[in-house]
Structure formats: C-alpha cells, structure tokens
Amino acid sequence: MTSIGCVCMAKGTMKTICLTSLGKHDIKSFINSFDTILTDCDGVLWLGSELIPGANIALNTFRNLGKKIFYVTNNSTKSREEYIDKFRKLGFVASEEEILSSSYLSARYLNDIGFKKKVYVFGTSGITKELDKVGIHHTEVGPDPMVCDMGTLVSSKTKLDPEIGAVIVGFDEQISYPKILKAGSYLKNPDCLFLATNTDQQFPSKSNIVIPGAGCIVAAVECCAGRKPKVIGKPGDYIRDYLIKKHNINPQRTLMIGDRGNTDILLGTRCGFKTLMVLTGVSSLVDIEQWEKSDDKEILGCVPNYYVNTLADVVPLLPK
Amino acid sequence: MTSIGCVCMAKGTMKTICLTSLGKHDIKSFINSFDTILTDCDGVLWLGSELIPGANIALNTFRNLGKKIFYVTNNSTKSREEYIDKFRKLGFVASEEEILSSSYLSARYLNDIGFKKKVYVFGTSGITKELDKVGIHHTEVGPDPMVCDMGTLVSSKTKLDPEIGAVIVGFDEQISYPKILKAGSYLKNPDCLFLATNTDQQFPSKSNIVIPGAGCIVAAVECCAGRKPKVIGKPGDYIRDYLIKKHNINPQRTLMIGDRGNTDILLGTRCGFKTLMVLTGVSSLVDIEQWEKSDDKEILGCVPNYYVNTLADVVPLLPK
C-alpha cells in the first residue's frame, strides 16, 4: 500500500522509511515486532493544551492490540498525578505508572541512589510534588526576583542552606538572576549533585514566537557553575535503566515515538529501540536529511528508522 | 632579582614566567618592549567597587613611562562616560577614548557596518547609552518580568517589532523568561544580527557566592536561538581590528594584562600581544598548569607569557 499524499515520495534518497509507504504485510510485521511502545507527548499527542487529532485513537488502538504503553515526557512542569488529568481530558487512557515525566524520574533517581540531603529546585511544583512523594526535602519554588542591587545580593542577602546536596534544574518561567546565582553557588561544592530534568531548547510552536525550553535555563546554570548536569530526561540513559529494572522491558521489542531528533529519537537509538518520528512537532524531513549527512555519531543517532506525518495516519494501517 | 615570597618558587615546571623573578636588566627590557598596555579592569584594577591596592599606582607609572594605556573591559553595564567617574574615584587617569568597554565596542561595531535598523537590547543602560551616542535605535532596558501565564505570553502578549535587525545580549540582572523568548524569536530570522558583549561565566568573587556573568545570559539566548553570537568583547577579534584601525597600535609592542585566561589572555594570544596575568581575580596558577597540559589550541591560548601576584608587585620593579 502506498500513500499518494505521503511526503516520502519526494524524498526517495532518505534512509528513514515512510511508515505509510509499507505494504500491509510489512505493517503487520512492524506492529508485531513490539511489546512496548514509548511515546513523547508535546508535539506527538498534543501541542500545548490542544490534542493532535487522532493521536488518542492511535495510542488507544496500540493498547487494544496488547502493547504496553509508556508516556515519556521531558516536560517537568507537572507531577504524574496532574498529567493523569490532562491525558483523560484529551481522550487517552493512562495510569500513573505509565507516565514517565522528567519530574517523576528526577525524584526517582535521587531515591534510587539513597539521597538524604535537601534539593535546591530551580523549576516548578511538578518537581517538588514528586520529591514530596519520595520524602526528599527541597526548597520552595516560585518567583525569586531581583529586588536589590547586585552588591547587596552578593554580600548579605544570599544565605546558602548548608543542607543542600543537589540542584535540580527544570523548566522555570520564573528564571531570575538570584536563582542562577544560588544554583551556581551550591554547585561550587563538587559534592553537590547537578541534575537537569531535560535540555530541550524550545517547545514546539506553530507561531513566529520561539518558546524557550528548560535547556535555556540549564544552559545558564551550566555556564555559571562550569559543570555539566546529569540529564535525567531524554536522551539521558537513566530512562532505559529505569524501564529495564522496573518494567522489565525488552529494548529490542520496544518502539520509541517522538517529534524531536535530539531527545526522543536519540534516546531510542542509544537504548536499542526502534524509532518512529512524527512530523507534528519540532523536527522535519529536512532535519532528517541533514542529520543523515553527518559524521557525528550523536547527530546520526537523531535519524529515526521510520517517520509518519502524524500519528493519525497510522490508525488505518493497524490490524483490526 | 628574585622575590622570595613569589609563588613561582613552588611552580618550577611552569612555562609561564613569574615577572618578579626577572633580574633588573630583564625587567627593563620587558618594559621597553611595549608602546601600548591594555588592561582588564574587574579583578585587575578593582573588585566590584573596591580598588585592588597599588593597581592605580602601577597604571599611572606605566603612563608616566610614556606607554599608551587602554582599559579593556567586558563589563557592559556602564557607558564610557560612567566609567570615567569610577576610574577617577579610584585614582586612575583615564580619558573616554582609552576606555574600551564592551558596551561601547558593540555600538561602535554596529556603526562601523552601517547598521540602520533597531536593536533589541537584552542588557542594561550601559549599552543603550552607547547606542544613543552613535544614533542607533533600540528597545528600552529594565525589568520585563513574567506576569502572565505562558499561553498568554505566546499567543497574544508578545508583539515582535518588525524594525528589529539585531539582538545585543550583555549582562542583565533582570534576566527573565519574556526577554529570552523575545531574543530567541527575533533571532529566528537569520538576517537578524546576534551580538554578545561578552561571555564571561562569572564575576570575580571573594566569597562563597558565585556571581553569574553575562555568559550565563548569552548561554540561555544561544540555546533558545540555536545560534552562536558574534562576541564583541574579549576574546573576540573585533577589539584587535578596532585598536589597529583607530589607534594604529603595533600588536608586537603591546602588552595585555588580565586576570582571566579565557578572555584577557586568550585575546592577547590571538592578537599577537604579550600577556601578563595577575592573580587577584578569577584564574589561578593551578589553572595555568592545567591549561599548559591541554592539546586544545584555544585552551593553550589561555596560558600567559608572564604572571604576577598583583599589579602592585610590578611597581618596585619599574625604572624610576
């Protein structure tokens, strides 16, 4: 079966296969080759608060076919409990344990390593709620604006809490100079852990406005601290270890669906999953063509095995 | 003449020469080999608002010996006019044309290339005052806090000014999410120029507080925009071109004094100046030893020809 409208027709030289160009038999083999399907959210299932039409039907169909589903999102602004509401509102089936948000995974990571100190959170309540659930102390989130001059901030106003043993940086629309200063100062101690929920540069956007992602906040702190963080979200390897350890998944029988090369697809490549890119978010076919030409292993790792315009296009191909 | 207290005694293997360990004759040759002396300010002449004792005497002595002096500072928070006050208050002789601040040089650069559009300034009045002097239009500086939710910010509150043709990023203690979003959005247009006054990661600090520098702001914008800026300040090459073109300096008869390897000294190395590091600021002898071991050309370029504990130590060595 060949989809006439499929963009792949014009891109004959690409190694990435257009999923809708496969014949019925190949589609069936493709679907049967997976027990587990991981999917990104922003740009695949929804854009901001709007459903990407048909994405819910596709995911629910995968589930009905007996696939184990995990929603893997780098967005740290919500706790898993809060995500459940969003999933249900947009017509997805989801349980807490299927939601692997970078906020949850960050708390999980600290819990796994037996962290007992306090966390300086440069982020939002999505992170602190997950820390609360595993009983890890943390600073409060919210605005911390620059209200004095720099001299005062440095000399007397900034008190560092000696209990802090980790800094978690995530998305924080209340980024401020005092927060960068505090994060950088805690990280001066080489024993202080430095975690980033994720390093996405931008959120998917349909307008001419570029919407800065957590990566911009992380970049500021990284520069100030002169250190690189452990990235908990995609494409960091903690997710793979977590999925294998807690859910006993078989990487070779796992599909990763995403809209972004350097997070979703790179994670899949690194973990030995098959990868499927949708074109409803950040990355495009032009990007894939560029990455294919690279000599850089990391950039080559952004090239997906398959692509499809939108998840909705997959639905008619699936076995009934 | 050997200074007994000189740290160099313990660092016998370093290639960088301790200036105070030179004999009288070598010191005289050293001084006579320069017509022009460039010096950094923060960490060499002062720390914040406090004079580094003796730095003024050293600079004034160089001047009395007939050296042409330029103060080269990456700090963009003041205009040249404002710097004059600071120099005089701390006992330095200085005229406007001797002060090469990154704020002044940024305005100068745009003027040199005949820039006629408007500048989005992510920085302070140090930059806008210098833009005013060369008649370049710009946005206003000051707080631009996150006062609505992200959806509103993206959908309706952010109006991009079609006149903007350049973004200048400098130090801005009022860093905010809306500012990063606007800078990133303007820079989506590949014709929009992207200038950074400087990329210093931190200010020199004597306390346990790490004071974020302009580099942290630039890193956030760079991440959001997915582009690298032209760096106007040290170690960018615009300064060299400016000094040769406007002041006809001879790089081979020029000394660059600084406290930081990756700005001051790297600039000197790139420009063919001789370099002298003082240990009153950011970098240390341990840093120099590390850099000397590197294979990276840029890191090797941070290694100074000479070092001295403090500029005050140079004074007794100078010819009367």
HADDOCK unambig.tbl for C-alpha pairs under 7 A between the chains (distance, minus, plus):
assign (segid A and resid 146 and name CA) (segid B and resid 174 and name CA) 6.62 0.50 0.50
assign (segid A and resid 154 and name CA) (segid B and resid 209 and name CA) 6.50 0.50 0.50
assign (segid A and resid 173 and name CA) (segid B and resid 177 and name CA) 5.45 0.50 0.50
assign (segid A and resid 174 and name CA) (segid B and resid 146 and name CA) 6.62 0.50 0.50
assign (segid A and resid 174 and name CA) (segid B and resid 176 and name CA) 6.98 0.50 0.50
assign (segid A and resid 174 and name CA) (segid B and resid 177 and name CA) 6.62 0.50 0.50
assign (segid A and resid 175 and name CA) (segid B and resid 176 and name CA) 5.78 0.50 0.50
assign (segid A and resid 175 and name CA) (segid B and resid 177 and name CA) 6.18 0.50 0.50
assign (segid A and resid 176 and name CA) (segid B and resid 174 and name CA) 6.98 0.50 0.50
assign (segid A and resid 176 and name CA) (segid B and resid 175 and name CA) 5.79 0.50 0.50
assign (segid A and resid 176 and name CA) (segid B and resid 176 and name CA) 5.85 0.50 0.50
assign (segid A and resid 177 and name CA) (segid B and resid 173 and name CA) 5.45 0.50 0.50
assign (segid A and resid 177 and name CA) (segid B and resid 174 and name CA) 6.63 0.50 0.50
assign (segid A and resid 177 and name CA) (segid B and resid 175 and name CA) 6.19 0.50 0.50
assign (segid A and resid 180 and name CA) (segid B and resid 212 and name CA) 6.90 0.50 0.50
assign (segid A and resid 181 and name CA) (segid B and resid 210 and name CA) 5.99 0.50 0.50
assign (segid A and resid 181 and name CA) (segid B and resid 211 and name CA) 5.76 0.50 0.50
assign (segid A and resid 181 and name CA) (segid B and resid 212 and name CA) 5.80 0.50 0.50
assign (segid A and resid 184 and name CA) (segid B and resid 210 and name CA) 5.83 0.50 0.50
assign (segid A and resid 185 and name CA) (segid B and resid 208 and name CA) 6.75 0.50 0.50
assign (segid A and resid 185 and name CA) (segid B and resid 209 and name CA) 5.14 0.50 0.50
assign (segid A and resid 185 and name CA) (segid B and resid 210 and name CA) 4.76 0.50 0.50
assign (segid A and resid 201 and name CA) (segid B and resid 223 and name CA) 5.69 0.50 0.50
assign (segid A and resid 201 and name CA) (segid B and resid 224 and name CA) 5.37 0.50 0.50
assign (segid A and resid 202 and name CA) (segid B and resid 224 and name CA) 6.11 0.50 0.50
assign (segid A and resid 208 and name CA) (segid B and resid 185 and name CA) 6.76 0.50 0.50
assign (segid A and resid 209 and name CA) (segid B and resid 154 and name CA) 6.51 0.50 0.50
assign (segid A and resid 209 and name CA) (segid B and resid 185 and name CA) 5.15 0.50 0.50
assign (segid A and resid 210 and name CA) (segid B and resid 181 and name CA) 5.99 0.50 0.50
assign (segid A and resid 210 and name CA) (segid B and resid 184 and name CA) 5.83 0.50 0.50
assign (segid A and resid 210 and name CA) (segid B and resid 185 and name CA) 4.77 0.50 0.50
assign (segid A and resid 211 and name CA) (segid B and resid 181 and name CA) 5.76 0.50 0.50
assign (segid A and resid 212 and name CA) (segid B and resid 180 and name CA) 6.91 0.50 0.50
assign (segid A and resid 212 and name CA) (segid B and resid 181 and name CA) 5.80 0.50 0.50
assign (segid A and resid 212 and name CA) (segid B and resid 224 and name CA) 5.38 0.50 0.50
assign (segid A and resid 215 and name CA) (segid B and resid 223 and name CA) 6.70 0.50 0.50
assign (segid A and resid 216 and name CA) (segid B and resid 220 and name CA) 4.27 0.50 0.50
assign (segid A and resid 216 and name CA) (segid B and resid 221 and name CA) 6.85 0.50 0.50
assign (segid A and resid 216 and name CA) (segid B and resid 223 and name CA) 5.33 0.50 0.50
assign (segid A and resid 216 and name CA) (segid B and resid 224 and name CA) 5.88 0.50 0.50
assign (segid A and resid 217 and name CA) (segid B and resid 220 and name CA) 6.17 0.50 0.50
assign (segid A and resid 219 and name CA) (segid B and resid 219 and name CA) 5.52 0.50 0.50
assign (segid A and resid 219 and name CA) (segid B and resid 220 and name CA) 5.50 0.50 0.50
assign (segid A and resid 219 and name CA) (segid B and resid 223 and name CA) 6.89 0.50 0.50
assign (segid A and resid 220 and name CA) (segid B and resid 216 and name CA) 4.27 0.50 0.50
assign (segid A and resid 220 and name CA) (segid B and resid 217 and name CA) 6.17 0.50 0.50
assign (segid A and resid 220 and name CA) (segid B and resid 219 and name CA) 5.50 0.50 0.50
assign (segid A and resid 220 and name CA) (segid B and resid 220 and name CA) 5.20 0.50 0.50
assign (segid A and resid 221 and name CA) (segid B and resid 216 and name CA) 6.84 0.50 0.50
assign (segid A and resid 223 and name CA) (segid B and resid 201 and name CA) 5.68 0.50 0.50
assign (segid A and resid 223 and name CA) (segid B and resid 215 and name CA) 6.71 0.50 0.50
assign (segid A and resid 223 and name CA) (segid B and resid 216 and name CA) 5.33 0.50 0.50
assign (segid A and resid 223 and name CA) (segid B and resid 219 and name CA) 6.90 0.50 0.50
assign (segid A and resid 224 and name CA) (segid B and resid 201 and name CA) 5.36 0.50 0.50
assign (segid A and resid 224 and name CA) (segid B and resid 202 and name CA) 6.10 0.50 0.50
assign (segid A and resid 224 and name CA) (segid B and resid 212 and name CA) 5.38 0.50 0.50
assign (segid A and resid 224 and name CA) (segid B and resid 216 and name CA) 5.87 0.50 0.50
